[in-house]
């Protein structure tokens, strides 16, 4: 007996809103993980394992005798943002909210698990991966470090993310690079602070810090090949100064985005040269810390075509779109693609939707059934029972 899609949609809405009301930050998703595990067991999955990579959950569903395995992944964590608005299901946790739609991603994958558990119609193994801590790029690595690939092996993997600005009912992806790497940096300048009325008596760092911030803008405009995509953003400038005291310490923090390791390396090289050179010119010391948090997300071309084919049974033909350009946001789904091929795609969240990571954002429930159906469709296509 096949699942009643109208009833399933109402269930997914209820699940999503429950999760929205109880958001949890990365590696703190204990209630969320318990909720997911309980639902998967209710659906009758063959195996449900909790605490994978901290708070991750992996459910396994087998049908037939096929030896191929597909993974479907959803992220579960929320952000440290205070939700605005008066929704009846608004966050009940002060300072934390689902501002990126991971509540919706989780509900969609739960819906697909129920659909596939009840309807079957595939031959092989499906791994349902509910991942913690995507927002700060540690969750996928934590699950991989906890033996994900050996304990729950799979041949390929698929993931979805909602996209504000795209109409509901639109499916969008592209082959190759679709999301960027993210590097983080901190530049510390050290000098000698002093009285604001006597700058000559010390060696303050604020003017040097401002010069560093300005000079960093030349990395992309003057040091990178114009055909390469790169972004360098300073997001914080902190000092130990006050109204009448010049600072002796300044911290400049930010992030950089790119799609090729060579570009990332060049950004770091130029950043070090600029920080050290500017510091020398102002007679202060500079220390640069540069870390790589996310790798580029590179979709497998053949599996992108498979994803488009699976989408045709779910979305209207004119709503299945090739994304023309990659986006400079980052996603740690890319870590799984270092081990197996896969495809990451976007689902429309509505043209009037607030942006991701905005305190007024909300996942659009009208997209839930589309996502669940796509998950089920790609499984049936890739694990064809006929």
C-alpha positions as CSV (number, residue, x, y, z in Angstrom):
1,X,0.0,0.0,0.0
2,X,1.6,3.3,-1.1
3,X,1.9,6.3,1.2
4,X,-0.9,8.9,1.1
5,X,1.1,12.0,0.0
6,X,-1.4,14.5,1.3
7,X,-1.3,12.9,4.8
8,X,2.5,12.6,4.6
9,X,2.8,16.3,3.7
10,X,0.8,17.2,6.8
11,X,3.0,15.0,8.9
12,X,6.2,16.6,7.5
13,X,4.8,20.0,8.3
14,X,4.1,19.0,11.9
15,X,7.6,17.5,12.2
16,X,9.2,20.5,10.7
17,X,7.5,23.0,13.0
18,X,8.3,20.9,16.0
19,X,11.9,20.9,15.1
20,X,11.7,24.6,14.3
21,X,10.4,25.3,17.8
22,X,13.3,23.3,19.4
23,X,16.5,24.4,17.5
24,X,19.8,23.1,18.7
25,X,23.3,24.3,17.8
26,X,26.0,22.1,16.2
27,X,26.9,19.0,18.2
28,X,24.1,19.9,20.7
29,X,21.3,18.3,18.6
30,X,20.3,15.7,21.2
31,X,16.6,16.3,21.1
32,X,16.6,16.5,17.3
33,X,18.6,13.3,17.0
34,X,16.3,11.5,19.4
35,X,13.3,12.8,17.4
36,X,14.8,11.5,14.1
37,X,15.8,8.1,15.5
38,X,12.3,7.6,17.0
39,X,10.6,8.3,13.7
40,X,13.0,6.1,11.7
41,X,12.3,3.2,14.1
42,X,8.5,3.8,13.8
43,X,8.9,3.6,10.0
44,X,10.4,0.1,10.4
45,X,14.0,0.8,9.1
46,X,16.3,-2.2,9.3
47,X,18.9,-0.4,11.4
48,X,19.0,3.0,13.2
49,X,22.3,4.0,14.8
50,X,22.6,7.1,17.0
51,X,25.7,9.1,18.2
52,X,27.6,8.8,14.9
53,X,30.1,11.6,14.9
54,X,28.6,13.0,18.2
55,X,24.9,13.6,17.5
56,X,24.5,12.2,14.0
57,X,22.0,9.5,13.1
58,X,22.2,6.9,10.3
59,X,19.2,4.9,9.3
60,X,19.5,1.9,6.9
61,X,16.8,0.5,4.7
62,X,17.2,-2.6,2.6
63,X,15.1,-4.1,-0.1
64,X,15.7,-7.0,-2.5
65,X,19.1,-8.5,-3.0
66,X,21.0,-5.7,-4.7
67,X,24.5,-4.9,-3.5
68,X,24.5,-1.2,-4.3
69,X,24.0,1.5,-1.7
70,X,22.9,5.1,-2.0
71,X,23.1,7.7,0.8
72,X,20.7,10.6,1.3
73,X,21.9,13.4,3.7
74,X,20.1,16.1,5.7
75,X,21.7,18.5,8.2
76,X,20.1,19.1,11.6
77,X,21.8,22.0,13.3
78,X,20.6,25.5,13.9
79,X,22.3,28.9,14.2
80,X,23.0,31.3,17.1
81,X,20.5,33.9,15.9
82,X,17.5,35.3,17.8
83,X,14.4,34.7,15.8
84,X,12.0,37.6,15.0
85,X,8.3,37.4,14.2
86,X,5.3,35.9,16.0
87,X,4.9,32.5,14.4
88,X,3.1,30.0,16.6
89,X,6.0,27.6,16.2
90,X,8.8,30.1,16.7
91,X,12.0,29.1,18.5
92,X,11.6,28.3,22.2
93,X,15.3,28.5,22.7
94,X,16.7,32.0,23.3
95,X,19.3,33.0,20.9
96,X,19.1,29.9,18.7
97,X,16.9,29.4,15.6
98,X,16.6,27.4,12.4
99,X,17.6,30.3,10.1
100,X,19.0,28.1,7.3
101,X,16.1,25.6,6.9
102,X,17.8,22.5,8.4
103,X,14.5,21.8,10.1
104,X,13.0,21.5,6.6
105,X,15.8,19.4,5.3
106,X,15.4,17.0,8.2
107,X,11.6,16.8,7.8
108,X,12.0,16.1,4.0
109,X,14.4,13.2,4.6
110,X,12.2,11.8,7.2
111,X,9.3,11.9,4.7
112,X,11.4,10.1,2.1
113,X,12.4,7.5,4.7
114,X,8.7,6.8,5.4
115,X,7.8,6.8,1.7
116,X,10.6,4.3,0.8
117,X,10.0,2.1,3.9
118,X,6.3,1.7,3.0
119,X,6.4,1.8,-0.8
120,X,9.8,0.0,-1.4
121,X,10.2,-0.3,-5.2
122,X,14.0,-0.4,-5.1
123,X,16.7,-3.0,-5.0
124,X,19.6,-2.4,-2.7
125,X,20.4,-0.3,0.4
126,X,19.6,3.3,1.4
127,X,21.5,5.1,4.1
128,X,19.7,8.1,5.6
129,X,22.3,10.3,7.0
130,X,21.2,13.0,9.5
131,X,24.3,15.1,10.1
132,X,25.1,17.5,13.0
133,X,27.1,20.7,12.9
134,X,27.0,21.7,9.2
135,X,27.0,25.4,9.9
136,X,30.6,25.4,11.2
137,X,31.9,22.8,8.9
138,X,32.7,20.1,11.4
139,X,29.7,17.7,11.3
140,X,30.5,15.8,8.1
141,X,34.2,15.3,9.2
142,X,33.0,14.1,12.6
143,X,30.8,11.4,11.0
144,X,33.6,10.4,8.6
145,X,36.1,10.3,11.5
146,X,33.7,8.0,13.3
147,X,33.9,5.4,10.6
148,X,30.9,6.4,8.5
149,X,32.3,5.0,5.3
150,X,33.3,1.6,6.8
151,X,30.3,1.2,9.2
152,X,27.7,2.3,6.7
153,X,29.3,2.0,3.2
154,X,27.6,3.6,0.2
155,X,28.4,4.1,-3.5
156,X,27.1,7.6,-4.0
157,X,25.3,10.4,-2.1
158,X,22.7,13.1,-2.7
159,X,21.7,16.2,-0.7
160,X,19.3,19.1,-1.0
161,X,19.2,22.7,0.3
162,X,16.4,25.2,0.2
163,X,17.1,28.4,-1.8
164,X,15.3,31.7,-1.0
165,X,14.6,33.6,-4.2
166,X,13.8,30.5,-6.2
167,X,10.1,29.8,-6.6
168,X,8.7,26.9,-4.7
169,X,8.7,23.9,-7.0
170,X,12.0,24.7,-8.7
171,X,14.9,22.2,-8.8
172,X,18.3,23.6,-9.6
173,X,21.8,22.1,-9.8
174,X,24.9,22.1,-12.0
175,X,27.9,19.8,-12.8
176,X,31.2,20.6,-11.2
177,X,31.7,23.4,-8.8
178,X,28.5,24.5,-7.2
179,X,29.6,25.9,-3.8
180,X,32.9,27.3,-2.7
181,X,35.6,26.6,-0.3
182,X,35.7,28.7,2.9
183,X,39.0,29.8,4.5
184,X,39.1,31.7,7.8
185,X,41.8,34.2,8.8
186,X,42.9,36.2,11.8
187,X,45.5,39.0,11.6
188,X,46.9,40.2,14.9
189,X,48.8,43.5,15.0
190,X,50.9,44.3,18.1
191,X,52.3,47.7,19.0
192,X,52.4,50.0,21.9
193,X,49.2,51.8,23.0
194,X,49.0,55.1,24.7
195,X,47.1,58.3,25.4
196,X,44.9,59.5,22.6
197,X,46.4,63.0,23.0
198,X,50.0,61.8,22.6
199,X,50.0,59.3,19.6
200,X,53.7,60.0,19.0
201,X,54.7,58.6,22.4
202,X,53.5,55.1,21.6
203,X,53.1,52.9,18.6
204,X,49.4,52.4,18.2
205,X,47.9,49.8,15.8
206,X,44.6,51.2,14.7
207,X,45.9,53.1,11.6
208,X,47.9,50.1,10.6
209,X,44.8,47.9,11.0
210,X,42.7,50.2,8.8
211,X,45.5,50.1,6.2
212,X,45.6,46.3,6.3
213,X,41.8,46.1,5.8
214,X,42.0,48.4,2.8
215,X,45.0,46.7,1.3
216,X,43.4,43.3,1.6
217,X,40.8,44.4,-1.0
218,X,43.6,44.4,-3.6
219,X,44.0,40.6,-3.4
220,X,41.0,39.8,-5.6
221,X,41.2,43.0,-7.8
222,X,45.0,43.0,-8.4
223,X,46.5,39.6,-7.5
224,X,44.1,36.9,-8.7
225,X,43.5,36.0,-12.3
226,X,40.3,37.8,-13.4
227,X,38.9,34.5,-14.7
228,X,39.1,32.9,-11.2
229,X,36.4,33.5,-8.6
230,X,37.6,34.7,-5.2
231,X,36.2,36.6,-2.3
232,X,38.1,38.2,0.6
233,X,35.8,39.6,3.4
234,X,36.9,41.3,6.6
235,X,34.1,40.8,9.1
236,X,35.6,42.0,12.4
237,X,38.1,44.6,13.5
238,X,38.7,44.5,17.3
239,X,41.1,46.5,19.4
240,X,41.9,47.1,23.0
241,X,41.5,50.8,22.7
242,X,38.9,53.0,24.3
243,X,37.6,56.6,23.9
244,X,40.8,58.3,25.0
245,X,43.3,55.4,24.7
246,X,45.0,54.3,21.5
247,X,45.1,50.5,21.1
248,X,48.3,48.4,21.2
249,X,46.5,45.3,20.0
250,X,44.2,44.8,17.0
251,X,42.6,41.7,15.6
252,X,41.3,41.5,12.0
253,X,39.1,38.5,11.3
254,X,37.3,37.4,8.2
255,X,36.9,34.7,5.6
256,X,37.9,34.0,2.0
257,X,36.1,32.0,-0.7
258,X,37.4,30.2,-3.8
259,X,36.8,27.2,-6.0
260,X,40.3,25.9,-6.6
261,X,43.1,25.1,-4.1
262,X,45.6,27.2,-6.2
263,X,43.4,30.3,-5.6
264,X,43.1,29.6,-1.9
265,X,46.9,29.2,-1.7
266,X,47.4,32.5,-3.6
267,X,45.0,34.4,-1.3
268,X,46.8,33.1,1.8
269,X,50.2,34.1,0.2
270,X,49.1,37.6,-0.7
271,X,47.4,38.1,2.7
272,X,50.6,37.3,4.5
273,X,52.6,39.6,2.3
274,X,50.1,42.5,2.8
275,X,49.8,42.0,6.6
276,X,53.6,41.8,7.1
277,X,54.4,44.6,4.7
278,X,51.8,47.0,6.0
279,X,52.8,46.2,9.6
280,X,56.4,46.9,8.8
281,X,55.5,50.2,7.2
282,X,53.7,51.2,10.5
283,X,56.5,49.8,12.7
284,X,54.2,47.2,14.4
285,X,54.3,43.4,14.4
286,X,51.9,41.2,12.5
287,X,50.8,37.5,13.0
288,X,48.6,35.8,10.4
289,X,46.5,32.6,11.1
290,X,44.9,31.1,8.1
291,X,42.7,28.0,8.2
292,X,40.7,26.0,5.7
293,X,37.3,25.2,7.0
294,X,35.2,24.0,4.0
295,X,36.4,22.5,0.7
296,X,34.8,23.3,-2.7
297,X,31.6,21.3,-3.4
298,X,32.1,19.5,-6.7
299,X,29.1,17.7,-8.2
300,X,29.8,14.6,-10.3
301,X,28.6,15.3,-13.9
302,X,27.1,11.9,-14.5
303,X,25.1,11.9,-11.3
304,X,23.9,15.5,-11.9
305,X,22.3,14.1,-15.1
306,X,20.8,11.3,-13.0
307,X,19.4,13.8,-10.5
308,X,17.8,15.8,-13.4
309,X,16.3,12.6,-14.7
310,X,14.9,11.8,-11.2
311,X,13.6,15.3,-10.8
312,X,11.5,15.0,-14.0
313,X,9.1,12.7,-12.1
314,X,8.6,15.3,-9.4
315,X,8.9,18.8,-10.9
316,X,7.4,20.5,-13.9
317,X,9.8,20.4,-16.8
318,X,10.2,24.2,-17.0
319,X,11.1,24.2,-13.2
320,X,14.1,21.9,-13.6
321,X,17.0,24.3,-14.2
322,X,20.7,24.2,-14.7
323,X,22.4,26.7,-12.4
324,X,24.6,28.9,-14.6
325,X,27.2,29.9,-12.0
326,X,28.5,28.4,-8.7
327,X,27.7,30.3,-5.5
328,X,30.2,31.5,-3.0
329,X,28.4,30.0,0.0
330,X,30.0,26.8,1.5
331,X,28.6,23.4,2.5
332,X,30.4,20.6,4.3
333,X,28.4,18.0,2.1
334,X,31.6,18.5,0.0
335,X,33.5,16.3,2.5
336,X,31.4,13.3,1.5
337,X,32.2,14.0,-2.1
338,X,35.9,13.5,-1.3
339,X,35.0,9.8,-0.8
340,X,32.2,9.0,-3.2
341,X,30.6,10.8,-6.2
342,X,27.3,12.6,-5.6
343,X,25.1,15.5,-6.3
344,X,23.9,18.5,-4.3
345,X,20.9,20.5,-5.5
346,X,18.8,23.5,-4.5
347,X,15.0,23.6,-4.0
348,X,13.0,26.8,-4.3
349,X,12.0,28.3,-1.0
350,X,9.9,31.1,-2.5
351,X,10.7,34.4,-4.2
352,X,9.4,36.3,-1.1
353,X,11.4,34.3,1.4
354,X,13.7,36.1,3.8
355,X,17.4,35.4,3.1
356,X,19.2,32.5,4.8
357,X,20.7,33.3,8.2
358,X,18.2,36.1,8.6
359,X,16.2,36.4,11.9
360,X,13.0,36.5,9.9
361,X,13.8,33.5,7.7
362,X,11.4,30.5,7.7
363,X,11.5,27.3,5.7
364,X,8.6,27.2,3.2
365,X,6.4,24.1,4.0
366,X,5.1,24.1,0.5
367,X,8.5,22.6,-0.6
368,X,8.5,19.7,1.8
369,X,6.7,17.2,-0.4
370,X,8.9,18.1,-3.4
371,X,12.0,17.3,-1.5
372,X,10.8,14.0,-0.1
373,X,9.6,12.9,-3.5
374,X,13.0,13.8,-5.1
375,X,14.8,11.8,-2.5
376,X,12.6,8.8,-3.2
377,X,12.8,9.3,-6.9
378,X,16.6,9.3,-7.1
379,X,16.7,6.1,-5.0
380,X,14.3,4.3,-7.2
381,X,16.2,5.4,-10.3
382,X,19.6,4.5,-9.1
383,X,18.5,1.3,-7.3
384,X,16.1,0.2,-10.0
385,X,14.1,-2.9,-9.0
386,X,13.0,-3.9,-12.5
